[in-house]
Amino acid sequence: MSDALPEVDIDQVPADAVLLDVRENDEWQAGHAPGAVHVPMTELADRLDDVPEGDPVYVICRSGGRSARVTAYLNGNGWDAVNVRGGMGSWAAAGRPMVGDGDGDPIVL
């Protein structure tokens, strides 16, 4: 049995994936994937009920560090979680869709 963290590159994330964004509120507001579920890493322990169950949950942050920690935590607590390598920086660079909560174009902070 491997202890390796399940990870995928941006191009391996299905278009209909359940995406969990664990960045902070200002990062989320600046730009995020449409349909993603937002639970900041700092709030995760108090908001586990907001984390989707069932299908694999693809976990994303800005660059992959926070999401790797959350992926390991979720997998240790019964979820089927996969880290998205490169995070939202890679997501934006790959031209994947993004939306923001402001008036301007969405960006990655």
NORNORHU-V588519 format. One record per residue. N is the residue number from 1. RES is the residue in three letters. PHI is phi in whole degrees, -180 to 180 (999 if undefined). NEAR is the number of other C-alpha atoms within 12 Angstrom. Layout:
# NORNORHU-V588519
n->N res->RES phi->PHI near->NEAR
n->N res->RES phi->PHI near->NEAR
This chain:
# NORNORHU-V588519
n->1 res->MET phi->999 near->4
n->2 res->SER phi->-92 near->5
n->3 res->ASP phi->-97 near->8
n->4 res->ALA phi->-63 near->12
n->5 res->LEU phi->-73 near->26
n->6 res->PRO phi->-67 near->25
n->7 res->GLU phi->-138 near->29
n->8 res->VAL phi->-136 near->27
n->9 res->ASP phi->-83 near->24
n->10 res->ILE phi->-53 near->32
n->11 res->ASP phi->-70 near->20
n->12 res->GLN phi->-99 near->18
n->13 res->VAL phi->-84 near->28
n->14 res->PRO phi->-62 near->18
n->15 res->ALA phi->-60 near->16
n->16 res->ASP phi->-101 near->15
n->17 res->ALA phi->-65 near->26
n->18 res->VAL phi->-83 near->29
n->19 res->LEU phi->-111 near->37
n->20 res->LEU phi->-109 near->42
n->21 res->ASP phi->-96 near->45
n->22 res->VAL phi->-106 near->44
n->23 res->ARG phi->-76 near->36
n->24 res->GLU phi->-75 near->25
n->25 res->ASN phi->-57 near->21
n->26 res->ASP phi->-65 near->20
n->27 res->GLU phi->-66 near->29
n->28 res->TRP phi->-60 near->33
n->29 res->GLN phi->-64 near->26
n->30 res->ALA phi->-68 near->24
n->31 res->GLY phi->176 near->35
n->32 res->HIS phi->-152 near->39
n->33 res->ALA phi->-73 near->43
n->34 res->PRO phi->-60 near->24
n->35 res->GLY phi->82 near->18
n->36 res->ALA phi->-68 near->31
n->37 res->VAL phi->-95 near->29
n->38 res->HIS phi->-106 near->34
n->39 res->VAL phi->-137 near->31
n->40 res->PRO phi->-56 near->30
n->41 res->MET phi->-54 near->31
n->42 res->THR phi->-68 near->19
n->43 res->GLU phi->-110 near->19
n->44 res->LEU phi->-56 near->26
n->45 res->ALA phi->-59 near->17
n->46 res->ASP phi->-89 near->12
n->47 res->ARG phi->-126 near->16
n->48 res->LEU phi->-59 near->24
n->49 res->ASP phi->-66 near->14
n->50 res->ASP phi->-86 near->19
n->51 res->VAL phi->-82 near->35
n->52 res->PRO phi->-63 near->26
n->53 res->GLU phi->-114 near->21
n->54 res->GLY phi->102 near->13
n->55 res->ASP phi->-55 near->16
n->56 res->PRO phi->-54 near->28
n->57 res->VAL phi->-101 near->37
n->58 res->TYR phi->-91 near->46
n->59 res->VAL phi->-103 near->52
n->60 res->ILE phi->-134 near->48
n->61 res->CYS phi->-136 near->43
n->62 res->ARG phi->-77 near->36
n->63 res->SER phi->-131 near->28
n->64 res->GLY phi->120 near->31
n->65 res->GLY phi->-74 near->24
n->66 res->ARG phi->-64 near->30
n->67 res->SER phi->-66 near->41
n->68 res->ALA phi->-64 near->33
n->69 res->ARG phi->-66 near->26
n->70 res->VAL phi->-67 near->39
n->71 res->THR phi->-59 near->39
n->72 res->ALA phi->-61 near->26
n->73 res->TYR phi->-62 near->23
n->74 res->LEU phi->-63 near->31
n->75 res->ASN phi->-63 near->25
n->76 res->GLY phi->-74 near->14
n->77 res->ASN phi->-121 near->15
n->78 res->GLY phi->99 near->17
n->79 res->TRP phi->-86 near->23
n->80 res->ASP phi->-105 near->27
n->81 res->ALA phi->-113 near->35
n->82 res->VAL phi->-132 near->37
n->83 res->ASN phi->-78 near->42
n->84 res->VAL phi->-96 near->42
n->85 res->ARG phi->-64 near->30
n->86 res->GLY phi->90 near->27
n->87 res->GLY phi->59 near->39
n->88 res->MET phi->-66 near->43
n->89 res->GLY phi->-61 near->28
n->90 res->SER phi->-70 near->27
n->91 res->TRP phi->-57 near->33
n->92 res->ALA phi->-65 near->26
n->93 res->ALA phi->-63 near->18
n->94 res->ALA phi->-82 near->17
n->95 res->GLY phi->78 near->15
n->96 res->ARG phi->-69 near->24
n->97 res->PRO phi->-64 near->22
n->98 res->MET phi->-140 near->27
n->99 res->VAL phi->-133 near->24
n->100 res->GLY phi->-129 near->24
n->101 res->ASP phi->-95 near->19
n->102 res->GLY phi->-106 near->15
n->103 res->ASP phi->-85 near->11
n->104 res->GLY phi->-86 near->12
n->105 res->ASP phi->-67 near->16
n->106 res->PRO phi->-67 near->26
n->107 res->ILE phi->-136 near->29
n->108 res->VAL phi->-104 near->27
n->109 res->LEU phi->-85 near->21
